[in-house]
Amino acid sequence: PAPMPHFSGSGVHFGGKSKARQNRYPRVKRRRGPAMILAITTLLTMKGASAANGQEVSECKLFPGEIEALVDIEESTGDWRVKGRFARGRTKHKKVICGSDLIECTGCMSDGFDHISALYLDFNNLTGILPASVGQFPHLTVLDVSTNELNGPLPNSLGNLKNLQILDLSYNRFEGSFPSSLYDIPNVVALQLAYNDISGDIESLLSSFKRLEMFSARGNRFFQGDLDSPLVRKAFSTHLADTLVELDLSWNAVGGTIPEEIRLLSRLEKLSLSQNELSGSLPSRLPFGLK
């Protein structure tokens, strides 16, 4: 297929979490438990080891390794619209970080530290390569770096984010192979890769992510594999049958035919397979909710 244009996010900034961001993954958010993204506190002390007896726990600091990772990401990716906020002299102030519209934190955990649970770095004019330090957030559930000018390969360290549920890398200039280390993350529900130059095997991806609800590789050109392979057929008839809501593989190099098992995707609402190397006819039946 012909190359797809890249969408540049340069110079586009939001003053806070936009309504579009809040509604981007509505189904995912309804499925999340209350522990996924907790309300953000800007207090430097955590009140109440026991509110009943009036005791207070001591100051709960942000985990030092995560502070250093933030600094490294900022220094590696250029001009943040909050440039300098995480400079080494200020990151000791947790409220500066957890009170940001870019970051959400867990609150004080059993290890005595606060941890970063979400990074919303979309529309930030980020440039350069995403550093390996992005994998140093063990409690991260959301990583959104969409609509920037990031390039180069995806770091294998993304596979260290074992609690990750939402990964949005769309509208950048990432290239190279989709890291196999990501296949070991058990709870990914939204994976957005659209409009990059990432290559990957659709068979491995659909068979590995057991709880996937939203997946888009639109416009990458290099995702390949047979849609009617045994691995994909099994995925459609088992773990994805009751989870997958949106599937966009358009403008890639996916081959084979559209399998009959696609009708088993009971929650599927959006399906786009255009501009691939598919052949044959449509299945006799399609998912009931398909729009």
C-alpha positions in Angstrom: 0.0 0.0 0.0 1.0 3.6 -0.5 2.7 5.3 2.4 0.4 7.0 4.9 1.3 10.6 6.0 2.4 11.2 9.6 0.4 13.5 11.8 2.6 16.0 13.6 1.8 17.1 17.1 4.3 20.0 17.1 3.1 23.0 18.9 -0.2 21.6 20.0 -0.6 21.9 23.7 -3.4 21.2 26.2 -3.8 23.3 29.4 -5.0 20.2 31.3 -6.6 16.8 30.8 -8.8 17.3 27.8 -12.3 15.9 27.5 -11.0 13.9 24.5 -8.4 12.3 26.8 -10.9 11.6 29.5 -13.2 9.8 27.0 -10.6 8.2 24.9 -10.9 4.8 26.6 -14.4 4.9 28.0 -14.9 1.1 28.1 -11.5 0.5 29.6 -12.2 3.0 32.4 -15.5 1.3 33.2 -13.7 -2.0 33.6 -11.0 -0.6 35.8 -11.0 -1.3 39.5 -10.8 1.6 41.9 -7.1 0.9 42.5 -6.1 1.5 39.0 -5.9 5.3 38.9 -6.5 6.8 42.3 -7.4 10.4 43.0 -4.4 12.6 43.1 -3.3 14.2 46.4 -0.9 17.2 46.5 -0.3 16.8 50.3 3.2 16.1 51.3 2.0 14.1 54.3 -0.4 11.2 54.1 -3.0 11.5 56.8 -4.3 8.7 58.9 -2.6 5.4 59.4 -5.8 5.2 61.5 -8.2 8.0 61.3 -10.1 6.5 64.2 -7.3 7.0 66.8 -6.0 10.2 65.2 -2.6 8.9 64.3 -0.6 10.1 61.4 1.9 8.4 59.2 5.1 10.2 58.4 5.7 11.9 55.0 5.3 9.4 52.1 7.9 10.4 49.4 7.8 9.5 45.8 10.1 6.5 45.1 13.6 7.9 44.2 14.1 5.7 41.2 11.0 7.0 39.6 12.1 10.5 40.1 15.3 9.8 38.4 13.5 8.1 35.5 11.3 11.2 35.1 14.3 13.4 34.9 15.9 11.1 32.3 12.8 11.0 30.1 12.5 14.8 30.3 16.2 15.2 29.3 15.9 12.7 26.5 12.8 13.9 24.8 13.3 17.6 24.5 10.9 20.5 25.0 8.2 19.6 27.5 5.5 22.2 28.0 6.4 21.9 31.7 10.1 22.0 30.9 12.2 22.1 34.0 9.4 21.0 36.4 11.3 17.8 37.1 14.7 19.4 37.3 16.8 17.7 40.0 16.5 20.6 42.4 12.7 20.4 42.5 11.7 16.8 42.2 11.9 16.3 46.0 8.6 18.2 46.1 6.1 15.4 45.4 3.2 17.9 45.0 5.0 19.4 42.0 4.9 15.9 40.3 1.7 14.3 41.5 -0.1 17.6 41.3 0.7 17.9 37.6 -1.9 17.3 34.9 0.7 15.0 33.2 1.1 12.5 36.1 -1.1 10.5 38.5 0.2 8.7 41.6 -0.9 5.8 43.7 -0.8 7.3 47.1 1.2 5.9 49.9 1.8 2.2 49.5 2.9 -0.6 51.8 6.5 0.0 50.9 6.3 3.5 52.4 6.5 5.3 49.1 4.2 6.9 46.6 4.5 5.6 43.1 3.6 6.9 39.6 0.6 5.2 38.2 -0.1 7.2 35.0 2.0 9.3 32.5 0.0 11.5 30.1 2.7 12.9 27.9 0.6 13.3 24.8 0.6 16.6 22.8 3.8 17.7 24.4 6.1 18.3 21.4 8.4 15.5 22.6 11.3 14.7 20.3 14.1 12.1 20.2 14.1 8.5 21.4 12.1 7.1 24.3 14.7 6.1 26.8 15.0 2.7 28.6 14.2 4.5 31.8 10.5 4.5 30.8 10.5 0.9 32.1 11.3 2.0 35.7 7.7 2.6 36.9 6.5 -0.8 38.4 3.0 0.5 39.2 2.4 2.3 35.9 -1.0 1.4 34.4 -1.3 4.2 31.7 1.5 5.3 29.4 0.4 7.8 26.7 3.0 9.5 24.6 0.8 9.9 21.5 0.9 12.8 19.1 4.5 13.8 19.5 7.7 13.6 17.3 9.3 10.6 19.1 11.4 8.3 16.9 13.7 5.4 16.9 13.0 1.9 18.2 10.7 1.1 21.1 12.8 0.2 24.2 12.6 -3.4 25.4 12.3 -2.1 28.9 8.6 -1.4 28.2 8.2 -5.1 29.1 9.1 -4.3 32.7 5.7 -2.4 33.1 3.9 -5.5 34.4 0.9 -3.5 35.6 0.4 -1.6 32.3 -3.2 -1.6 31.0 -3.2 1.3 28.5 -0.3 1.9 26.1 -0.7 4.7 23.5 2.2 5.3 21.1 0.2 6.5 18.2 1.1 9.5 15.9 4.8 9.5 16.4 7.7 8.2 14.2 8.7 5.1 16.1 10.3 2.4 13.9 11.6 -1.1 14.2 10.1 -4.2 15.6 7.4 -4.3 18.2 9.2 -5.5 21.4 8.5 -9.1 22.2 9.0 -8.2 25.9 5.5 -6.6 25.8 3.9 -9.9 25.2 4.6 -10.8 28.8 2.4 -8.0 30.2 -0.8 -9.8 31.3 -3.5 -7.0 31.6 -3.1 -4.8 28.5 -6.6 -3.7 27.4 -5.8 -0.8 25.0 -2.9 -0.8 22.6 -2.6 2.1 20.2 0.2 2.0 17.7 -1.4 4.0 14.8 0.7 6.0 12.4 4.3 4.9 13.1 6.7 2.7 11.2 6.5 -0.3 13.6 6.7 -3.8 12.3 5.2 -6.8 14.0 3.5 -10.1 13.7 -0.3 -9.8 14.0 -0.5 -13.5 14.9 1.8 -13.3 17.9 0.2 -10.1 19.1 -3.5 -11.2 19.0 -2.6 -14.5 20.6 -0.6 -13.0 23.4 -2.7 -10.2 24.8 -5.5 -12.0 26.5 -7.6 -9.1 27.7 -7.3 -6.8 24.7 -10.3 -4.5 24.1 -8.9 -1.9 21.7 -6.1 -2.4 19.2 -5.0 -0.1 16.4 -1.9 -0.5 14.2 -3.3 1.7 11.4 -0.9 3.2 9.0 2.2 1.3 10.1 2.6 -0.5 6.8 4.8 -3.2 8.3 2.5 -5.3 10.4 2.1 -8.7 8.7 0.9 -12.2 9.3 -2.1 -14.2 8.2 -5.4 -13.2 9.7 -6.7 -16.7 9.2 -3.8 -18.4 10.9 -4.6 -21.0 13.6 -3.3 -18.6 16.3 -5.6 -15.8 15.2 -8.6 -18.2 14.8 -8.0 -19.5 18.3 -7.7 -16.0 19.7 -11.0 -14.9 18.1 -12.8 -17.9 19.5 -11.3 -17.9 23.0 -9.8 -15.0 24.9 -10.8 -12.2 22.5 -14.3 -13.4 22.0 -15.7 -11.5 25.0 -13.2 -8.6 25.2 -12.3 -7.1 21.8 -14.3 -4.0 20.9 -12.2 -2.2 18.3 -9.7 -3.6 15.8 -8.0 -1.5 13.2 -5.3 -3.1 11.1 -5.7 -0.9 8.0 -2.7 0.2 5.9 -0.4 -2.7 6.8 0.7 -5.9 5.1 -1.7 -8.4 6.7 -2.6 -11.4 4.5 -4.8 -14.4 4.4 -8.6 -14.3 4.5 -11.0 -13.0 7.0 -11.8 -16.0 9.2 -15.2 -17.2 10.0 -14.3 -17.0 13.7 -14.5 -13.2 13.6 -18.2 -13.6 14.1 -17.5 -14.9 17.6 -16.2 -11.5 18.7 -19.4 -10.7 20.6 -18.4 -7.1 21.7 -16.8 -6.0 18.4 -18.1 -2.6 17.3 -15.4 -1.2 15.0 -13.4 -3.2 12.4 -11.1 -1.8 9.8 -9.0 -4.0 7.6 -8.6 -1.9 4.5 -5.4 -1.5 2.4 -3.8 -4.9 3.3 -3.1 -8.0 1.4 -6.2 -9.9 2.3 -8.0 -12.1 -0.2 -11.2 -14.2 -0.5 -14.7 -13.3 0.5 -16.4 -11.9 3.6 -17.4 -14.4 6.3 -21.0 -15.5 6.1 -21.7 -13.8 9.4 -20.2 -10.8 11.1 -20.4 -9.7 14.7 -23.9 -8.5 15.6 -22.7 -5.1 17.1 -20.3 -4.2 14.2 -20.8 -0.6 13.0 
